[in-house]
Amino acid sequence: MRFPHECTLGFRPRRQPSALRLLSPIPDANGIQIRWHSVSGQTYFLDRSTNLGTVPAFSPFVETVLGQTGTTFFTDTNAVGAGPFYYRVGVAR
């Protein structure tokens, strides 16, 4: 089965290696490094939350991150203290 958004997003959702998903975050000296599988030239956005019980749970954090081949990285320099910090990534349209 072919999905209509395969060409525009660069992903095939039924094929696991191709799914859009966040990888484990990496704390570093500058904050928290957010990583996800990505496609070169695709534009992504990041949302962030510190409390999943609020409505809405996530707020826009970064509107435009240009994807790299394989994996894209973004460092949240505002992630200070113990957290918690929650993230979600999406394809910008």
Backbone hydrogen bonds in HBPLUS format (Angstrom, degrees):
<---DONOR---> <-ACCEPTOR-->    atom                        ^
c    i                          cat <-CA-CA->   ^        H-A-AA   ^      H-
h    n   atom  resd res      DA  || num        DHA   H-A  angle D-A-AA Bond
n    s   type  num  typ     dist DA aas  dist angle  dist       angle   num
A0006-GLU N   A0003-PHE O   3.17 MM   3  5.65 170.6  2.18 121.8 123.7     1
A0009-LEU N   A0005-HIS O   2.98 MM   4  5.89 162.4  2.02 155.0 159.1     2
A0010-GLY N   A0006-GLU O   2.87 MM   4  5.42 143.6  2.00 135.5 145.5     3
A0015-ARG N   A0012-ARG O   2.91 MM   3  5.61 165.4  1.93 129.6 134.6     4
A0018-SER N   A0015-ARG O   2.90 MM   3  5.57 152.8  1.97 124.3 133.2     5
A0019-ALA N   A0016-GLN O   3.21 MM   3  5.45 169.0  2.22 115.8 118.8     6
A0023-LEU N   A0035-ARG O   2.79 MM  12  5.35 171.1  1.80 141.8 142.4     7
A0026-ILE N   A0033-GLN O   3.00 MM   7  4.96 160.0  2.04 138.1 144.6     8
A0033-GLN N   A0026-ILE O   2.75 MM   7  4.96 175.1  1.75 141.7 142.8     9
A0028-ASP N   A0031-GLY O   2.84 MM   3  5.45 172.8  1.84 154.2 155.0    10
A0031-GLY N   A0028-ASP O   3.18 MM   3  5.45 160.9  2.22 112.8 118.4    11
A0032-ILE N   A0076-ASP O   3.20 MM  44  5.18 156.0  2.26 127.4 132.3    12
A0076-ASP N   A0032-ILE O   2.77 MM  44  5.18 165.1  1.79 156.8 153.2    13
A0034-ILE N   A0074-PHE O   2.67 MM  40  5.16 172.2  1.67 163.2 160.4    14
A0074-PHE N   A0034-ILE O   2.85 MM  40  5.16 145.5  1.97 149.0 157.1    15
A0036-TRP N   A0072-THR O   3.14 MM  36  5.62 146.9  2.25 149.3 158.1    16
A0072-THR N   A0036-TRP O   2.95 MM  36  5.62 160.4  1.99 161.1 165.8    17
A0038-SER N   A0070-GLY O   2.96 MM  32  5.35 157.9  2.01 118.8 124.2    18
A0042-GLN N   A0039-VAL O   3.15 MM   3  5.63 163.5  2.18 130.0 134.5    19
A0041-GLY N   A0067-GLY O   3.22 MM  26  5.40 151.8  2.30 134.5 126.3    20
A0067-GLY N   A0042-GLN O   2.63 MM  25  5.08 165.9  1.65 170.8 174.1    21
A0092-ALA N   A0043-THR O   2.85 MM  49  5.44 152.5  1.93 129.3 136.8    22
A0044-TYR N   A0065-VAL O   2.83 MM  21  5.04 164.3  1.85 143.1 148.5    23
A0065-VAL N   A0044-TYR O   2.85 MM  21  5.04 140.8  2.00 144.0 149.0    24
A0045-PHE N   A0090-GLY O   2.88 MM  45  5.37 150.7  1.97 142.9 148.4    25
A0090-GLY N   A0045-PHE O   3.07 MM  45  5.37 151.4  2.15 146.7 150.1    26
A0046-LEU N   A0062-VAL O   2.83 MM  16  5.03 161.7  1.87 147.5 153.5    27
A0061-PHE N   A0046-LEU O   2.93 MM  15  5.51 148.8  2.03 150.8 148.2    28
A0062-VAL N   A0046-LEU O   2.98 MM  16  5.03 163.3  2.01 138.6 141.9    29
A0047-ASP N   A0088-ARG O   2.89 MM  41  5.28 160.8  1.93 155.1 160.3    30
A0088-ARG N   A0047-ASP O   3.12 MM  41  5.28 148.3  2.22 136.3 137.4    31
A0048-ARG N   A0059-SER O   2.95 MM  11  5.54 157.9  2.00 155.7 159.8    32
A0059-SER N   A0048-ARG O   2.98 MM  11  5.54 163.4  2.01 146.0 149.9    33
A0049-SER N   A0086-TYR O   2.84 MM  37  4.98 144.5  1.97 142.2 145.4    34
A0086-TYR N   A0049-SER O   2.77 MM  37  4.98 160.4  1.81 156.1 157.3    35
A0054-THR N   A0051-ASN O   3.36 MM   3  5.97 173.7  2.36 118.1 119.6    36
A0071-THR N   A0069-THR O   3.17 MM   2  5.99 130.3  2.43 104.2  90.9    37
A0079-ALA N   A0076-ASP O   3.44 MM   3  5.71 168.0  2.45 106.4 109.6    38
A0080-VAL N   A0078-ASN O   2.97 MM   2  5.76 118.4  2.36 112.5  95.8    39
